[in-house]
């Protein structure tokens, strides 16, 4: 299957098919590496017949060609690292097909008070699912992630669905314990929540099959609704709000030509992470990197440049596998029918009165007798005269739906709210919604950020937990002292111990 596109009104929305020549969807035998044996390496993996990929500070990365599914180069692609806010891409691909974008969600106090970066939810407001996804993937709102998880059936249900979706697309290095990637609220070890550069690339690949996912990651600015201020109320406005903007530096500022979009993350435990895609001349390159310095944007740009330059020359070092197909639906067994003596057909077990040759009058009498008998409650046989009608229990009243002796009726449960499971998300052909750009507004202090984790704790990768050899301690990279911004932007702190996001 080749790549196809569904273009929106602005001509930017493209939906990408799964490549036919990617590795088969069958799960590899136990012990084999997803995507190919070469991807089991912890070091640099490349085709030596082409120029080396850029040496970057990230501990792990993947460069892949979406159209062919080929992994062009990698570094420790299956290494387990904390994902930070890049985990929100898994939240998105799990819930976008399940939630109606027009569904209204009123956030709980738990969502409103989520720590770290926030889009600014208000418990007095109701938001559409579409608005919450903009807040999730643009502003990296941890509050939006919790609200979406609640809309998806609750935290437990959503996390189970996220981990099931990871298994379905064969992102087997990924374990999600939060919908937003926070790793210190509650505190989570590397064993409890982790992903890999390879898995992030698989998640992005799946996201590019969803029209709404592309719209959210590509949006640069968006009007976020909020209760009106006093001044706005005086002017007769019923709602207020502010502009939010993307945290993807390859979409704004020093724009990368052909950039589709992506998602970045940062905590002091995870350091910097990013997954994104760009398209040039009919070819799409996906990159992902983990455990990087705070200013990883030049590295992300360099990986994309190398991917476009060498995609036709480099021999693949592995493949991005396809999702596991759903099991075939069982074929219903036909109901056996037996022909009656007079040529009529009856279902197995039915009694044909005409078949046993009873006269019509006898059949009517039998039916009447049965009806009378059924209206009387049975009593055990006893010596003496037959009980009179007065001795019998009264017959069950006509029109009742259950016998007095029957079990109490059971309550039938219905799905919560108006959440509905979509059929194929691609059937819509893409819904047009406004695009967007974000920084959490603060009329006094400017943009607020996204605190996520305790500063100064540089533990990154626990090789003993991963069953791999020790790499030695990792020294903090960059100059933000471990208190950087989730989304890799040191100007927007993303940790609970940093600046809390201001709420208007």
C-alpha positions, -999 to 999 in steps of 0.1 A, spaced: 0 0 0 14 34 -10 11 66 9 -21 86 4 -32 120 16 -64 136 28 -60 174 26 -79 199 47 -90 234 37 -55 247 44 -40 220 22 -18 206 50 -36 176 64 -21 143 52 -30 109 64 -4 83 59 -10 46 52 10 18 67 37 8 42 31 -25 25 68 -34 25 73 -28 63 80 -58 83 50 -82 87 26 -76 115 32 -111 130 47 -110 164 83 -123 163 92 -154 182 100 -149 219 135 -136 224 138 -119 190 141 -82 187 112 -62 173 122 -46 140 153 -68 134 182 -83 153 206 -54 146 183 -31 167 193 -50 198 226 -31 199 231 -5 226 255 16 204 253 33 171 237 13 143 242 24 107 251 14 71 288 20 68 286 26 31 270 61 37 282 90 57 279 86 95 248 100 111 254 131 133 269 122 167 244 138 192 243 139 230 210 119 232 215 85 247 190 70 222 176 78 188 159 64 157 158 77 121 132 60 99 115 63 65 77 62 69 69 52 33 91 21 34 91 14 71 130 12 70 150 22 100 179 41 84 201 46 116 197 43 153 215 44 187 203 21 215 168 20 199 153 -4 223 169 11 254 144 18 282 142 55 292 117 78 309 95 93 282 83 125 299 56 143 279 63 123 247 41 97 264 12 120 256 14 108 220 4 73 232 -25 89 251 -36 106 219 -35 76 196 -54 56 222 -82 81 229 -87 99 196 -104 69 180 -125 64 211 -138 98 220 -162 121 201 -144 154 195 -176 173 203 -182 155 236 -183 180 265 -160 172 295 -162 190 328 -128 185 345 -125 172 381 -105 190 407 -79 162 402 -75 173 366 -75 210 374 -48 206 400 -25 183 380 11 193 387 35 205 361 28 221 328 -9 231 324 -31 245 297 -53 261 325 -85 241 331 -112 256 352 -136 234 372 -165 257 364 -160 253 326 -168 224 302 -144 217 274 -148 197 242 -126 167 236 -112 186 206 -102 215 228 -85 191 254 -65 174 226 -52 208 215 -42 215 251 -26 181 254 -4 181 223 3 218 219 6 232 254 16 198 268 -11 202 295 -8 176 322 -43 188 333 -57 181 299 -42 146 300 -60 138 332 -93 152 319 -91 131 288 -83 100 308 -114 107 329 -134 111 297 -120 78 284 -136 59 313 -114 68 342 -77 67 349 -75 29 354 -95 22 322 -75 47 301 -41 34 313 -52 -2 305 -63 9 270 -30 28 265 -9 -3 274 -31 -25 253 -26 -1 224 12 -2 229 10 -40 226 -12 -38 196 13 -17 176 42 -38 190 56 -10 211 67 -36 237 93 -14 254 65 9 266 48 8 300 25 37 309 15 45 345 3 81 338 -14 97 308 9 126 308 44 112 314 50 126 348 75 105 367 74 121 402 37 127 409 34 100 420 71 90 421 78 63 394 109 43 389 123 35 354 109 0 358 74 13 364 72 37 335 94 37 304 95 37 266 122 36 239 132 56 208 119 27 187 85 27 204 82 65 201 87 61 163 60 34 162 36 56 181 43 86 157 38 62 127 4 52 141 -5 88 148 1 98 112 -28 75 102 -52 97 123 -63 129 107 -70 146 140 -36 136 155 -19 154 126 -41 185 131 -32 187 168 6 183 164 7 206 134 -13 234 149 7 265 159 -18 287 176 -52 281 192 -77 301 213 -81 285 247 -115 292 264 -118 305 299 -143 323 322 -146 360 313 -127 386 333 -146 415 349 -137 437 319 -149 411 295 -182 407 314 -187 445 313 -184 442 275 -211 415 275 -188 386 267 -198 353 281 -164 336 277 -128 348 277 -96 330 270 -61 334 256 -39 321 228 -19 290 234 9 278 212 29 247 203 61 238 221 75 223 189 104 246 180 107 230 146 72 244 137 77 279 150 107 303 151 134 286 132 109 266 112 121 233 97 110 230 61 83 203 56 78 198 94 45 180 101 48 182 138 58 163 169 58 162 207 86 170 231 91 164 268 114 171 297 118 162 334 149 162 355 148 124 355 140 119 319 160 149 305 149 158 270 129 137 246 112 143 212 94 125 185 84 141 152 81 138 115 87 160 84 78 155 47 98 167 17 94 157 -20 69 130 -13 90 113 15 84 114 52 111 109 78 103 101 114 129 108 142 128 102 179 154 109 206 155 103 244 176 113 273 190 144 256 204 177 267 178 205 273 185 222 239 181 192 217 164 211 188 196 214 167 201 176 172 166 169 160 171 191 130 204 173 122 188 138 124 161 149 100 186 164 76 206 132 75 174 111 70 164 131 39 199 131 25 206 93 29 171 77 27 178 65 -9 213 54 -3 215 38 32 208 1 36 182 -4 64 194 -15 98 158 -26 108 122 -19 102 92 -2 118 68 -31 123 31 -29 116 4 -33 142 -8 -67 151 -40 -74 130 -72 -81 149 -82 -118 152 -107 -130 126 -143 -129 136 -158 -164 143 -181 -176 116 -216 -182 130 -229 -218 128 -260 -222 107 -292 -233 126 -302 -268 116 -337 -272 102 -357 -304 97 -383 -309 70 -418 -317 82 -437 -346 68 -459 -323 47 -430 -305 33 -429 -276 58 -397 -269 76 -394 -266 113 -364 -257 135 -348 -286 154 -368 -294 186 -401 -277 175 -433 -297 178 -455 -297 147 -491 -304 157 -500 -314 122 -472 -339 122 -486 -360 150 -520 -361 135 -542 -347 163 -576 -335 154 -580 -297 155 -605 -299 184 -581 -321 205 -553 -297 199 -574 -268 211 -584 -287 242 -549 -296 251 -537 -260 247 -566 -248 269 -558 -274 296 -522 -263 296 -531 -227 300 -554 -235 331 -527 -256 346 -501 -229 343 -523 -204 361 -523 -226 392 -493 -230 415 -483 -265 419 -485 -281 454 -469 -314 465 -492 -344 461 -509 -353 494 -535 -377 507 -571 -364 509 -593 -344 487 -580 -320 461 -573 -286 475 -600 -260 468 -591 -228 449 -591 -210 482 -562 -231 495 -541 -223 465 -518 -193 463 -534 -166 442 -524 -168 405 -497 -144 393 -513 -112 381 -515 -106 344 -492 -81 330 -465 -88 356 -430 -93 341 -417 -117 368 -430 -144 391 -432 -135 428 -408 -164 434 -384 -152 407 -350 -138 414 -349 -100 419 -344 -81 386 -308 -72 377 -298 -37 369 -284 -33 334 -252 -12 333 -248 13 305 -216 30 294 -207 62 312 -215 95 298 -218 101 261 -184 86 252 -188 66 220 -163 43 203 -157 54 167 -155 30 139 -126 39 116 -112 72 125 -103 77 89 -139 74 78 -144 111 86 -118 121 61 -105 145 87 -125 171 106 -115 207 100 -108 226 133 -89 258 140 -52 255 143 -32 267 173 1 281 192 7 280 229 22 294 260 1 293 292 -9 329 295 -3 350 326 -12 386 323 13 395 349 42 371 346 40 360 309 40 323 299 39 297 325 55 264 322 53 227 329 70 215 362 74 178 364 100 164 386 125 171 414 156 191 403 190 177 406 181 140 404 199 128 373 192 91 375 183 82 340 187 47 330 188 18 355 207 -8 335 203 -33 363 166 -30 360 168 -34 322 190 -65 325 218 -47 307 254 -39 315 261 -7 335 269 24 316 281 43 345 265 75 359 251 101 336 262 136 341 236 163 336 237 179 301 231 215 293 230 243 318 197 243 334 207 224 365 181 196 361 152 220 365 144 223 328 112 226 309 90 197 300 90 199 262 127 206 263 124 243 267 144 257 296 123 289 295 92 270 306 99 251 338 80 218 338 86 204 373 66 207 405 96 221 421 100 248 395 76 277 389 40 266 391 19 276 360 -1 307 367 -38 305 362 -57 336 351 
